[in-house]
Each structure stands twice: as C-alpha cells, then as structure tokens.
Amino acid sequence: MRFATLVAVAMVATGCSETMQTTNAMMVTKGYAFPPPAARVFCVSHPRLCSTDGQVKLVTLTPARKAELEAVNTSVNRRIEERSDLVTAGSVDDWRVPTKQGDCEDIAILKKSELLKRGWPASALLLTVATLGGEGHTVLTVRTDKGDLILDNRGSVIRDWSRTSYHYFARQSQSASGKWVRISS
C-alpha cells in the first residue's frame, strides 16, 4: 500500500453507489507516470500479468461479461485475506500473486490473472493506483463501453471509477506495455 503513496509523491515531484452503475465516464490520462517501484521487479518475472498489449481497448459489457466480472471480483475477495506485505513477505512493498493472503495490489493482480484466463484482453485490464484519506491503494480498472469499472478488494460491488471516493493517480498505459500514465482529476 505504501507504493501508491510513493507513486503519488513521485508524480507531484515530476460518490460511491450500491450497485454497478455506469455513467460512461472514462478516465482521462495525461503523460507518463513512474510505475510503483515493486511493479518493476514483479513485471520482470511476470510479464504476462503486467502486459497491456492487445487491440481491444474497450470490452463490450454484455450481461454475461458483467456477470463474469462480478464472479471474479467476489470470488477473489472471498478467497484472499487482506494482509500487509510486511506480514506476508517481510517487506514494505512486494507484488505477488496471492494464494491465501495478500494486500490490495496482490489482490488486483490475481483478479487480472483470473480474467486473462477467461479470455479478457490484457489491454482492457489495468492496475491502477489511488489514495483515500492519504492511504495508498491499488485496484483493477476494467475499460468497457459502459465506462471504466473498478474491481476493488474493499467491497464486492463493482463501481464506475467516477462513483468511488478514491483520488486516482496513475494506471498502466494501454498503448505502451510496461509504462504507466497519470490520471487527470
């Protein structure tokens, strides 16, 4: 979680709903951002999970696709106990694919992995850094024709990004795999 704060500091230096509602709101990005430091290490050994390659930039959100998102989000949230990297890995920031325990970015990575296995395009599944009340947090943004949707370990309801209380800083770039972009507020 601290890596999100580091990203926010680095970038400075250089309405929740109860149901999955969409407002056709898409995140607006501007310029590149520094990736979280632990992301670089993780991506060397897990390039498939860090990839954003692909032609499909927006997924058509059919009822079946919506149900698939909800199933993955709920399943991962139930299976993985949220625990800090200090507890699970003995370090302040360590990205990994969790099996029983993990922190927010680990859980977001597992959701991306599960959706990739189900045939979702990597180019529409973007790890995203945010803060809430000064605390760093990572979620998975899924780009759809109904807007950018957030899969979050803090709740089972999938929300439109603009209907959350987070302040979004950066996410993986859709056009340059391995790069991150700043999110306009």
N, C-alpha and C positions, 0 to 999 in steps of 0.2 A: 504494500500500500504506500510505502514511503516513496517508491519510484515515481508515482504520479505527482507527488509534491515536487520531487526533483525536476520532473519534466516541466511543471508549471513555472518553477523558478528559472529554469533554463530558457523558457520561452519569453519570460518577462525580460530577462537579460538580453538576449539577441532578439408547475402546476400539475401535479400528479392526478391521474384518473384511476378509477377502479376497474375499468375494462379496457380491452385492447382497442382503443380508438385511434383513428388516424386523422391527420389534418393536412395530408400531402406535404408536410414540412420536410424539407431536405436540408441536411447540414450544409452550410456554405464553408468552403475551405479557402485559405489564402496562404500560399507559401509553405515552405517546408518547415518541419519542427524536428527537434532532436528526438530520436526514439528513446524510450526508457533504457537506461544502461543494461539492466538484466535481460532486456529483449534481444540485444545484440548477441549475447552469449547463448541464449536459448535458440535463437534462429540459426546459428551455425550448426547445431546438432539436430534441429527440427525444421528444415527449410519448408517442408510441405505445410506445416502449421502456421508458418509466417508468410506464406505466399499470398499474393493478391492478384496473381496472373489470371487472365481469362477475358473473354469478350463480353460476358453478361455483366453489366454494371448495375442493373436493377432486376430483381426477381419479381415476376408476376405473382402477386399474393392471392392465389386461389384458396378456396376453403380447405382443400387438402394440404396445401403448403402452410397455411395458418395453423392447422391442427398439428402438423409436424413440428413447427417452431414451438408451440405450446408444450408438446410432449417432451421434446428435448430439454427445454428450459426447466420444466417441472421435474423431470427425471434426474437431471444433473444436480439441481438444487437439493433434492431429497437424498441423493446418494453421497454427496460430498459435504463433509462437515467443514465449516469455515474455521480455519486456524491460521495464525500468522506464519510467515516464513521463518521467523525466529524459532517457533515451536517445531515446525515440520522439517526445516532444512538447516537450522542453526545459523542462519544468516539473515540480514535485514531485508534483502530482496533477492529472491531466487525464483525464476519462472520454471514451471514444470507442468507435466500432465498429471493431474492428481488421480489417485485410485480410491482413497478414503478420506483424505483431508487436504485442504489447500486454501489459499487466500483468493481474493477476488480475481486476480489475473489468471491464476491457475484454473479457476472455475470457468472463466470466459474462454480460455484456450480449449478446455475439454468440450465446451458447447460447440466451438468452431470445429473441432475434430469430429464430433458426432454428426454435425450437419454435412461436413465434407464426405463422410462415409455414406451418407444418404443421397449423395449426388448434388448437393448445393454447390454453386460456384464460389471458389475462393475469392473472386473479385467483388462479391457482394457481402462477404463476412469479414468485418473489420474490427480488430481490437481497438478500443477507444479509452482514452484517459480523461478522467473528470475529477472534480472535487465537490464536496458537500461539507459546508462548515469547516473548511480548511483541511479536511482529511482527504487524502488521495484515494481514488477508486478506479477500477477498470471494469468495463462492461463490453459486451459484444454488440456491435451495431450491425444490423442486417438491412441492407439497402433494398427497398421494394418499391413497386409502382404506387404504393399507398403511403410512402414516406419512409424515413429512417426509423427503424424499430430497435428498441433496446431490450436485450436479454440480460437480466441482472440477477445476481445471487441474493440480493436483498429482498426479493419478492418473486412470486410466481407469475404475476401479471406482466405481460409484455406491453410496453408503452411506447408511444411515439416519443422520440427524443425530446421534442419541444414541450412535452407534458410531464417532464420529470423535474426534480428540484436541483439537478446537478448543473454545475458550471463546466462545460466541456472545453478541453484544451487542445487535444490532438488525437488523431487516429491514423491507422495505416492508410497509405495512399493507394487508391485504386489504379492509378496509372503508372506507378513506379514501385514494383515489388521491392520490399526492403526499406522503403522510405516512409516517413511519417509526415502528415500535413497538419497545420494549425487549423483550428475550427473557429470561425468568426462568431462572436457572441451577439 
